[in-house]
Amino acid sequence: MTKPWSDKIRNIDPYVPGEQPKLNNILKLNANENPYPPSPKVLEAIKEINENDLRRYPSSNTENLKKAAAEFYNVSEDMLFFGNGSDDVIALAFLAFFNSSKPILFPDITYSFYKVWCALFNIPYENPKLTDDFKINADDYAKENGGVILPNPNAPTSIGEGKEFIENILEHNKDSIVIIDEAYVDFGGYPSIELIEKYDNLVIIQTFSKSRSLAGARIGVAISNPYLISILDAVKNSYNSYTVDSLAIKIGCASLEDKDYFIQTNKKICQTRDNTAKALKDLGFTVLPSKTNFLFVTHTDKKAVDIFSYLKENNIFVRHFNLPRIDNYLRITIGTDEQMSALIECIKNMK
Ligand SMILES: *Cc1c(COP(=O)(O)O)cnc(C)c1O
């Protein structure tokens, strides 16, 4: 649509999230949501929300949440920064730390939001290619750059790297900020929190959406040294002082306080994942080694799009990316044992 003002407004290709179908009775395995409810303590906390929580502004520095998280992560409160989901935290981190004319680096196959923020904030970027077996080649990140962001484990490949790999990246980037997006770390990945003291250029970002079953509450957190956290705070307070609302603060605190529930549900998802991977391999799938709550799979003779459409006809939603190199793969979120059995049964019946 061309209007007299068209050249004055912003044109941008936004990030496209997984479909949220309105139908009932569907099996939704397309957005890496958790099949289990959040901790019962979260539901109790919601019941206790009172009029003041709504009438008043929330704490702009999310102090209660920081207190609970400091205990959970065993760091000091000034090493934590909360935002409205980790997407918000990552966007603010791009603004705060990727402020160079040199390109930032992230893999060609990764979380597709990164390049959208680069476009929005005018940040130049380069995309080193994953190897043929979809691994990040650390050497590609040893060149000059304006910053580095890597999800570990990576998405949608599900592959996680260990301490040595992350240290290698940090060692070769002492003059840049390295953001590790640990959205899936709680499903068996390597949590790099122990490296914060050793590397002053490390920023870790985690989310409560997946491993804490709180995608609807929008809670994300950055963990870093107090100086980089203060920069994030300054950027946030130059944009929107209240990104985390009072309800989310209470919900997040309750979730952090129930560590047993968190450990148990994540363990369960990892077991279901490993069983599902075996069952899919028996059906002719190649399954990448997953350290996440999803599997990235391709079939020897059936096309990914065909399996995708067939499953959708049967009310099972998985994710297919129509992108170079991965268009014959499917990303399947891990649900409950029953849900995964239903998926396997459905695939067995495919002609
Ligand atoms: C899901 C996801 C996020 C965003 O999570 P929210 O906290 O829900 O915004 C960020 N990074 C990766 C790699 C993800 O998969």
The ligand as an SDF file (V2000), in Angstrom:
LIG
                    3D

 15 15  0  0  0  0  0  0  0  0999 V2000
   11.3720  -19.5170   23.5580 C   0  0  0  0  0  0  0  0  0  0  0  0
   12.6620  -18.8580   23.3050 C   0  0  0  0  0  0  0  0  0  0  0  0
   12.9100  -17.5490   23.7320 C   0  0  0  0  0  0  0  0  0  0  0  0
   11.8350  -16.6210   24.2520 C   0  0  0  0  0  0  0  0  0  0  0  0
   11.2080  -16.9950   25.3550 O   0  0  0  0  0  0  0  0  0  0  0  0
   10.2150  -16.0000   26.1040 P   0  0  0  0  0  0  0  0  0  0  0  0
   10.7970  -15.8970   27.4610 O   0  0  0  0  0  0  0  0  0  0  0  0
    8.9070  -16.7220   26.0880 O   0  0  0  0  0  0  0  0  0  0  0  0
   10.1620  -14.6950   25.4050 O   0  0  0  0  0  0  0  0  0  0  0  0
   14.1760  -17.0350   23.5560 C   0  0  0  0  0  0  0  0  0  0  0  0
   15.1470  -17.7430   22.9580 N   0  0  0  0  0  0  0  0  0  0  0  0
   14.9370  -18.9880   22.4900 C   0  0  0  0  0  0  0  0  0  0  0  0
   16.0500  -19.7020   21.8340 C   0  0  0  0  0  0  0  0  0  0  0  0
   13.6780  -19.5760   22.6430 C   0  0  0  0  0  0  0  0  0  0  0  0
   13.4660  -20.7730   22.1510 O   0  0  0  0  0  0  0  0  0  0  0  0
  1  2  1  0
  2  3  1  0
  2 14  2  0
  3  4  1  0
  3 10  2  0
  4  5  1  0
  5  6  1  0
  6  7  2  0
  6  8  1  0
  6  9  1  0
 10 11  1  0
 11 12  2  0
 12 13  1  0
 12 14  1  0
 14 15  1  0
M  END
$$$$
